[in-house]
Amino acid sequence: MTKRLKKRGMNTVKIRNIEIGSGLPKICAPIVGTTKEDIMAEAENIGRLPVDIAEWRVDWFEHAFNFSKVEDVLRDLRAILGETPLLMTFRTSNEGGEKSIKYDDYAELVIRAAETGYVDLVDVEVFIGTDIVKEIIAVAHNAGVKVIGSNHDFNKTPDKDEIVDRLRKMQDLGVDIPKIAVIPKDMKDVITLLAATEEMHREFADRPIATISMSEAGVLSRICGEAFGSAITFGAAKNVSAPGQMGVNDLSTAIKLLHEYL
């Protein structure tokens, strides 16, 4: 069968040895240890798995508000992960994370992490405030770090037009990869997310996007992103960081099988 081609006019995002937005959706696996020892053990394990991007969820770390210890972990993660791209994420409690944080402190943390030279991407929750987000994006890009702009709705699946609108706003802000994750109450909501993904990819996106319908009901969205236009999928290397995550081995098998028939 004819393979789905990259949309004309679509820019890809190249990081180390991967190209996001080309070929198979890239598998991102979270590192969610609370201690440095646990974090390093998870990172070592990722090297043995079909993982394209490692995401360190700093909000799980017991010393998340001590930047010298955060930087120490980043340094060692960079050494262990080698050429596997490293995404640094502090998921705030407002969007399903483990810890609350003031917006100014959040911005300082993400900016300082981007400037260490150890991370390849940072996650930025785009609705914390336009000025803060623009500052983070500018500093990250100046440091050669890509930005995933994110929004998580743990209460519902917005309607299709609202999902597309949020993704377009992220793109307009200048993030490299707009990402949205929503909670479905039924399969109709999953279809809404997939329809929004397809419309955004076909009509508006000039860069890769990532969309996820969370929970067990939404697992289909983690598998079929290539068919609808989502360039990154999230799976568990050990512990899940969001509801509905599959293990990365099963996820890799599923997306490769689907790829053969697209």
VOGU-3710 file (C-alpha; in Angstrom, 3 decimals, decimal comma):
1> mtkrlkkrgm> 0,000/0,000/0,000  1,030/3,628/-0,506  2,549/5,166/2,581  1,060/8,354/3,965  3,299/11,230/2,908  4,337/14,199/5,012  1,934/17,054/4,280  3,286/19,595/1,814  4,436/22,686/3,679  4,809/20,796/6,954
11> ntvkirniei> 8,050/21,438/8,800  9,567/18,609/10,785  11,472/18,950/14,050  14,922/17,367/14,001  16,501/16,521/17,338  19,667/14,451/17,537  18,909/11,239/15,630  15,141/11,630/15,192  12,865/13,670/12,947  9,496/14,404/14,519
21> gsglpkicap> 6,756/14,724/11,936  8,262/12,228/9,517  7,573/8,495/9,429  6,254/6,684/12,471  4,961/8,663/15,445  7,810/9,001/17,922  7,416/7,214/21,252  8,028/9,341/24,339  8,389/7,579/27,694  8,248/9,331/31,076
31> ivgttkedim> 10,805/9,018/33,857  8,841/9,444/37,076  11,120/8,401/39,901  11,009/10,414/43,119  14,674/9,895/44,059  17,782/10,378/41,946  18,542/6,664/42,249  15,119/5,722/40,892  15,413/8,273/38,092  18,778/6,911/36,963
41> aeaenigrlp> 17,514/3,328/37,057  14,563/4,281/34,854  16,885/6,077/32,438  19,117/3,004/32,168  16,042/0,902/31,389  14,886/3,254/28,647  18,063/2,519/26,719  16,882/-1,075/26,306  13,409/-0,184/25,056  11,851/1,153/21,817
51> vdiaewrvdw> 11,805/4,752/23,044  12,551/7,766/20,836  12,306/10,511/23,490  12,819/10,325/27,249  10,702/12,730/29,296  11,880/13,581/32,786  8,882/14,580/34,877  10,594/16,908/37,322  7,400/17,384/39,322  7,783/13,810/40,628
61> fehafnfskv> 11,305/14,511/41,937  11,622/14,940/45,712  13,979/17,907/45,239  12,095/19,566/42,371  12,449/23,021/43,944  16,202/22,766/44,499  17,677/23,683/41,136  21,213/22,570/41,914  19,853/19,059/42,497  17,667/19,289/39,399
71> edvlrdlrai> 20,707/20,275/37,339  22,701/17,420/38,860  20,042/14,958/37,710  19,905/16,533/34,250  23,674/16,195/33,897  23,592/12,500/34,739  20,513/11,860/32,595  22,288/13,385/29,620  25,243/11,052/30,156  23,069/7,943/30,509
81> lgetpllmtf> 20,685/8,686/27,649  23,418/9,378/25,108  21,771/10,293/21,804  18,210/9,735/23,040  16,573/13,180/23,133  15,673/14,449/26,612  12,446/16,349/27,263  12,193/18,180/30,582  8,680/18,627/31,959  7,364/20,124/35,157
91> rtsneggeks> 3,682/19,294/35,028  1,831/21,642/37,336  -0,928/20,438/39,629  -3,347/22,577/37,610  -2,783/20,256/34,651  -2,507/16,915/36,425  1,019/17,133/37,854  2,357/16,181/41,254  3,189/19,627/42,638  1,872/23,158/42,619
101> ikyddyaelv> 4,194/26,013/41,707  3,951/29,762/41,229  4,065/30,801/37,588  7,197/32,923/38,017  8,986/30,006/39,697  7,774/27,693/36,932  9,187/29,994/34,272  12,516/30,294/36,097  12,803/26,510/36,425  12,095/25,820/32,760
111> iraaetgyvd> 14,369/28,631/31,568  17,274/27,563/33,762  16,874/23,950/32,629  16,885/25,020/28,981  20,106/26,951/29,525  22,002/24,015/31,074  22,790/22,445/27,715  21,573/19,062/28,953  18,021/19,058/27,567  16,807/18,906/23,977
121> lvdvevfigt> 13,203/19,921/24,580  11,172/21,590/27,310  7,443/21,340/27,909  5,605/24,632/28,465  2,003/24,819/29,643  0,846/27,485/27,242  -2,112/28,885/29,134  -0,180/30,043/32,198  0,105/33,485/30,606  1,115/34,748/27,179
131> divkeiiava> 4,033/36,931/28,316  5,573/34,192/30,465  5,200/31,629/27,689  6,750/33,920/25,074  9,716/34,572/27,368  10,301/30,852/27,934  10,059/30,115/24,207  12,509/32,889/23,327  15,100/31,783/25,878  14,737/28,107/24,972
141> hnagvkvigs> 15,146/28,789/21,268  18,155/31,004/21,951  19,684/28,032/23,792  18,928/25,695/20,875  16,168/23,906/22,788  12,852/22,949/21,171  9,547/23,694/22,896  6,511/21,470/23,251  3,538/23,677/24,061  1,016/21,716/26,086
151> nhdfnktpdk> -2,495/21,821/27,454  -4,184/19,106/29,518  -7,901/18,899/30,233  -8,597/16,302/32,912  -12,277/17,220/33,150  -13,589/16,739/29,648  -13,026/16,599/25,920  -13,735/20,058/24,489  -15,617/20,234/21,202  -13,679/19,861/17,966
161> deivdrlrkm> -13,462/23,559/17,198  -12,136/24,349/20,680  -9,411/21,704/20,415  -8,344/23,051/17,024  -8,423/26,606/18,386  -6,138/25,714/21,305  -3,657/23,993/18,992  -3,663/26,974/16,633  -3,007/29,349/19,529  0,014/27,250/20,529
171> qdlgvdipki> 1,320/27,366/16,976  0,807/31,141/16,841  2,803/31,516/20,068  5,762/29,897/18,328  6,084/26,531/20,052  7,766/23,856/17,966  5,218/21,143/18,735  1,678/21,946/19,934  0,296/19,215/22,209  -3,112/18,656/23,783
181> avipkdmkdv> -4,354/15,840/26,018  -7,988/15,474/27,037  -10,211/13,110/29,017  -13,018/11,303/27,185  -16,227/10,154/28,803  -16,995/7,789/25,915  -15,825/6,770/22,452  -17,635/9,725/20,887  -15,204/11,989/22,728  -12,275/9,973/21,373
191> itllaateem> -13,626/10,463/17,858  -13,913/14,205/18,562  -10,225/14,350/19,504  -9,207/12,391/16,400  -11,380/14,555/14,136  -9,816/17,700/15,612  -6,354/16,231/15,070  -7,088/15,466/11,431  -8,524/18,932/10,807  -5,609/20,706/12,489
201> hrefadrpia> -3,083/18,611/10,584  -4,842/19,044/7,230  -5,937/22,669/7,409  -3,722/24,636/9,761  -0,567/22,915/11,025  2,792/23,899/9,583  4,673/21,847/12,180  4,205/18,533/14,018  1,401/18,254/16,567  0,707/15,747/19,339
211> tismseagvl> -2,775/14,852/20,564  -3,907/12,347/23,161  -7,227/11,098/24,431  -6,357/9,852/27,909  -7,730/6,966/30,005  -8,449/3,433/28,840  -11,186/4,693/26,520  -8,670/6,842/24,671  -5,956/4,254/24,127  -6,860/4,116/20,434
221> sricgeafgs> -5,552/7,667/20,025  -2,126/6,586/21,262  -1,891/3,970/18,517  -3,415/5,592/15,436  -1,783/9,037/15,498  -0,064/8,509/12,154  -3,425/8,096/10,408  -4,805/11,364/11,817  -1,704/13,545/12,025  -0,322/13,205/15,560
231> aitfgaaknv> 3,474/12,934/15,499  4,256/11,885/19,090  2,690/9,224/21,290  3,350/8,579/24,965  3,909/5,162/26,530  5,181/3,782/29,814  8,693/2,392/30,193  7,929/1,496/33,806  5,389/3,654/35,629  2,619/5,546/33,850
241> sapgqmgvnd> 2,476/9,338/34,077  -1,041/9,693/32,669  -4,139/7,485/32,520  -4,319/5,029/29,629  -0,613/4,797/28,801  0,419/1,488/27,239  3,753/-0,176/27,775  6,236/1,004/25,142  6,848/-2,493/23,754  3,148/-3,042/22,999
251> lstaikllhe> 2,832/0,537/21,744  5,759/0,119/19,355  4,341/-3,128/17,993  0,913/-1,557/17,453  2,065/1,593/15,654  4,446/-0,367/13,422  1,664/-2,761/12,445  -0,673/0,109/11,593  2,122/1,826/9,654  2,390/-1,173/7,344
261> yl> -1,173/-0,629/6,138  -1,228/3,162/5,820
//
